[in-house]
Amino acid sequence: MTTIQIALQTIWLSILALGLVKLVIFVVIDAILWRMQPLIGLLGFILFVAYLLHWI
């Protein structure tokens, strides 16, 4: 019984740890994108203008 309980606890803790790692990765990516938002907007505007100029 103890072996099954230890195995279940190990599986549960690994699932929780994986969820925590995913959450940390998501928060870091979100913070990076939030800081780079003006730069991404400027890049999108430049690419859009370049696309329009190609067809004039």
Buried (B, 14 or more C-beta within 10 A) or exposed (E): EEEEEEEEEEEEEEEEEEEEEEEEEEEEEEEEEEEEEEEEEEEEEEEEEEEEEEEE
